[in-house]
């Protein structure tokens, strides 16, 4: 059987321990094409570029979204 604590720890001591366990802010880099902040090693959501190369054609995606929205508005 495991040992049990001899005495209870105070709330202040508990808070001091938990203060060290915190979330860190994710680091971002600027997109080489458009300059928006992006997570490292990911495609830019604004322009679709990764490492200076176009991976996703965002103009086609925008046109598709606009077409769907216009169809919803007419219906």
N, C-alpha and C positions, 0 to 999 in steps of 0.2 A: 504494500500500500504506500502511496506517496505521502510525503510529509505535508502537514497543514501549517499555515502561517501561525506563529506564536501570538503576534499582535496585529491589530488592524492598522493599515496605513491611513494617514489623514488625507483629506481631500486636497489639501495644498500639495502634498507629496505626490499624489496621483496626478494632479494638474501639471506639476513640473515634469513628470515622466512623459505625459502625453503631449506636452508642448514641443518636444523634439520630433514627434511623429507628425509631420505636416506635408501637405501637398506642395510640390514645386511648380513654378510657372514654366510652361513648355517654351523652349527656345524656338525662335522663328528666324528665318532668313528672308531677304528680299528676293523676289522673283527677278531673274535676269532679263526678262522681256518687258514686263509691265511695272515692276517695282512694288507690288503689293506684298505684305508679309505672308509667308507660306511656311508650313512645317517642313523641316529638312527631309530630303529624299522622297518628296511627294510632288505630284503634278499640281500646277497652279490652277485653282478653281476659277480664277478670273479669265485667264487667257488660254489655258490648256497646254502650256509649254513646260518642258522638263529638261534641264541642262541645255538650254538654248535650242532645243528641237521641239517642233509642234507634235504633240502626241494625240491630242484630241482637237478636232476642228470645232471650235466653239461657235463659229458663225452658223454652222448647220444646226447645232443644238438650239441656239437662240431662235432661229427661224421656226424650228419644229415646235418649240414651246409657245411662240407667239401664235402659230397656226392653231394649236390646241385651245389656247385661251380665246381666240376669236370665234372658234366653233362653239365653245361653251356659252359665250355671250349671246350668240344668235339663237341658240336653242332655248 
